Amino acid sequence: MDAHTTNAKAKLSSTDPLSEGATDALGYSTLEEFLKFIERRAFHMARISTNNVDDAHDIVQDTMYKLVEKYADKAPADWKPLFYTILRSKTTDYYRRNAIRDKVFPWRKPNSNESDDYLEPLINLSTSAGTDDPDSMLVRSERLQQLTSAIKQLPLRQQQAFMFRAWEGLSTLQTATAMGCTEGSVKTHYSRAMKRLRALLGDYYEG
Amino acid sequence: MKDKTDSQLYSDDLDALVQNTHSKDLFRLASARQNALRQTARRPSSMTWLVAATCCCMLAFVLINPRIEPAVVESPITAKKTFEPLANQELEALDDLDFYYWLDIYDAETIASAD
């Protein structure tokens, strides 16, 4: 089977939820499988956006509740865009609440409980996999720390455009639906995000 | 092209972060997932709500509407008890008829003597 036929078949499978290969292409067929598939990535997206572990868990949990409550009867192919639409909405609400709180109580410290230990599992895995080169391990952990720090510095819309397009792999149309804006806006936000990240991370990702 | 290369590098590192999520975060995510899925099992069907609402409306209509009088159910036992005294009264009345017979005779003689 040539590449063109394979791609056409995959595209048809991904858009037609009743086709035989649909669930194989998606990787899930039930709501529980879908949530298990997406929860970790959603958590890290929320964590990067909020800079707070507990708030990130709250946002992800609220998103799961909303999806199960309102959209359980939708086709499996629709769950991912819907999930990220809800996640984006909850994150935006979080930012608005914080903005109001900061205006009313300007003396309060930022609500952040991030620690450096969140990279510990990555370091432990590298060690257990038998990577005996501590230098490469250190380089990778530093690079990851710089990457997450750089993403946090982006404006919210650019963060979302980058995470949905580059990380999650959503199309421009799906990203526009999730973000509640036009495809042109998505392209603009994404382009600016990449430019900013490249400027911040140039030294860590050269070569 | 450069965009794709850089985004792929960033994405690979972020995927490594996801793959190595801390166990306590995984536990919390699993708990949230189970709680979210459990709400579909607990939620009652819409038909149950419809039946309950209809029953409440009918009950409220019956209680509030003044024109509807409570039905009186006559049991055969009470009916018998109601008529028993009446039956006794008739017998007593019949017994008294003999007592008042002489009064009729007296009246007749009085009228005859007056004539």
Chai-1 contact restraints between the chains, C-beta under 6 A:
chainA,res_idxA,chainB,res_idxB,connection_type,confidence,min_distance_angstrom,max_distance_angstrom,comment,restraint_id
A,E32,B,L37,contact,1.0,0.0,6.0,A-B,restraint_1
A,L35,B,R33,contact,1.0,0.0,6.0,A-B,restraint_2
A,E39,B,L29,contact,1.0,0.0,6.0,A-B,restraint_3
A,R40,B,V18,contact,1.0,0.0,6.0,A-B,restraint_4
A,R40,B,T21,contact,1.0,0.0,6.0,A-B,restraint_5
A,R41,B,V18,contact,1.0,0.0,6.0,A-B,restraint_6
A,F43,B,L29,contact,1.0,0.0,6.0,A-B,restraint_7
A,H44,B,L17,contact,1.0,0.0,6.0,A-B,restraint_8
A,H44,B,V18,contact,1.0,0.0,6.0,A-B,restraint_9
A,H57,B,R28,contact,1.0,0.0,6.0,A-B,restraint_10
A,Q61,B,A32,contact,1.0,0.0,6.0,A-B,restraint_11
A,M64,B,A32,contact,1.0,0.0,6.0,A-B,restraint_12
A,M64,B,A36,contact,1.0,0.0,6.0,A-B,restraint_13
A,Y65,B,A36,contact,1.0,0.0,6.0,A-B,restraint_14
A,V68,B,A36,contact,1.0,0.0,6.0,A-B,restraint_15
A,V68,B,T40,contact,1.0,0.0,6.0,A-B,restraint_16
A,P121,B,N20,contact,1.0,0.0,6.0,A-B,restraint_17
A,P121,B,H22,contact,1.0,0.0,6.0,A-B,restraint_18
A,L122,B,N20,contact,1.0,0.0,6.0,A-B,restraint_19
A,L125,B,N20,contact,1.0,0.0,6.0,A-B,restraint_20
A,L144,B,D13,contact,1.0,0.0,6.0,A-B,restraint_21
A,L147,B,D13,contact,1.0,0.0,6.0,A-B,restraint_22
A,A166,B,S7,contact,1.0,0.0,6.0,A-B,restraint_23
A,A166,B,S11,contact,1.0,0.0,6.0,A-B,restraint_24
A,W167,B,S11,contact,1.0,0.0,6.0,A-B,restraint_25
A,W167,B,L14,contact,1.0,0.0,6.0,A-B,restraint_26
A,M194,B,D3,contact,1.0,0.0,6.0,A-B,restraint_27
A,R198,B,D6,contact,1.0,0.0,6.0,A-B,restraint_28
A,Y205,B,L9,contact,1.0,0.0,6.0,A-B,restraint_29
